[in-house]
Amino acid sequence: MTQVRDRVLVGTRGSALALAQTRLVVDLLHGKTEAELVMVPLKTSGDALPHERLVTDGKTAFTGDIDRELAEGRIDIAVHSMKDLPLLTDERLVIGATPKRGDPRDALVSPSGATLGRLRKGARIGTSSVRRMSQLLALRGDIEVVELRGNVDTRLRKIEERGLDGAVLAAAGLHRLGLGSRITQAFGVEEVVPAVCQGTLAVEARAGDSDVLAMLEAIDDPDTRASSECERAFSEELGGDCDVPLGAYATVAPGRMVAIGLVADPLGKRSARAEVEGDGRNPKALGRELARKVKERGGAKIMEGIAG
C-alpha cells in the first residue's frame, strides 16, 4: 500500500458519465493508498460552448480547464476519457495510469429494439460523430443521420423527444452508467471501427509528483497503455486532432500487437483501412506504420478531399 499525503483531490467534469468514470478510478485506488480520496467536480468551458464551437474546440474545451487546475496544484489527479484527451498535452502533466479498458465498441440504442439491419427504410439515427456517421452510411446508405449532441442522458432523452429510430453511442459509457440494457446492437470493431482510445480512461498527475505517480502505477494496465499509445500514434501520424472520420483499435497478445485503422469520407462513399501486426513492445511505431498503410490505401486522398 502506497502512503501519500493525507488527502488526494481527484478532479473531474460534473457530468453523470464523468463522475461514474471517476468513481471507478477511486474504487480501484481504494486499498492502494491510505490517503482520503476526494472527488472534485469542475465546470469546464466546453460545458458552456455552443455546438458549433465544439466541433473545433471540443477536446481542449473539456480537458484544458481541468488540466490547468492539476498543473497549478489545486487538484492532485485528473480523470479523463482518453479519446477526449488532445494529442498535445501540458508538458507539466503525465498520464499516470490507464486502467483496464472498457468496452471499445459503438452501440445502437433503438426504442423499437431493432438492430440496424432491421430498422425501417429511411430510419433516422442520431450521432454527433462524423466517424460514426460515415460508417453507418456505409452499412445502410438509405438511413438519415441526424446530429445529436449532449451528455449520454441528454442524447437518450432526445431519441424519444425527436422521434428518432435510434442513436449510436459508446458502449463503455452506457455500461458505466448502468445503461447497458438499453443497447440494441453492439457493432464489432471491424464493422464500425471505434474512435481512438474509445473505452479507455486516462488518469493524469503532475510530472514531478512521485508519491501520486507511485500510487497510480498500481492501477495501470500495461496492455491498455500499449493499445492507447498505438492508437494515439496512428491519429498523430494522420494529422492529429483534425476533424476527419478516423478510427483505430489495437489489441495486445503475448509478444505481439494487432491493430486496425480506418479513414473514411463523411458520407460513407469511400474508406481506406488497414491492419498491422508486430512487436507489442513498440506500440507507437506500430501505430505510425498503420497510419502509413491507411494513407497508401487511399486514406491520403480521402483526407485531401475533406480538407479541400
C-alpha angles and dihedrals in degrees: 000000000000118000115210132155117322094258130031116196113214114200123209143153114266099238118118092248095047091050092048091051092048090051088055090055093045090050090052090051094052106103091023094078139022091217121110108253111215121189113220114196111208133193115231132200088243090066089062100037120112115247095254092058092051090065091069104018101035101112100044091038092061099037107027098073092049092047090051090055088051096046091049093050102249092119130023102213134025123203118205138166100254092225088061093052114102117237090237109057135176107289089221090067136065135190100253097182142011105192119208110301121256125220105315096197132107115239136206118223111195125175089214093053091237125143119234092264092054099047116113120270110276092019115177113234124186126219138140094209124094087200091059093041092054095049094043091053089049089056097041114017093182097063125099115230112213124197109250120178138169138071118322094265091048093052093048091051092048091056088069097035094052096039094241122169090225148316135232119229138160111284092216092060093050092049092047090053092049091250099116090118088068091066112109096179133005110206119225114248091247093046093053109011108220127239115269107284095357109172094020125117124212116207109196131197136170112283094237098042097106096172094055093042091053089052092049093049088071092065098040115116109209094205092052091047091051092048092049092049090052094048094045091049088052091053093045092051089053093054106286122249097001117143096255125132099250135146140177139183127190129187130190127221126173107300097350145064131212121200136178125198137188140192118184140170114252094249094054094240096120135023139170122206138170141177128215134186125195151121109336090207091075105044097158092057090049091051091052090048090052091052092050091051092050090051091050091051094057103288094114092056092047091052091047090052092051093047092046 
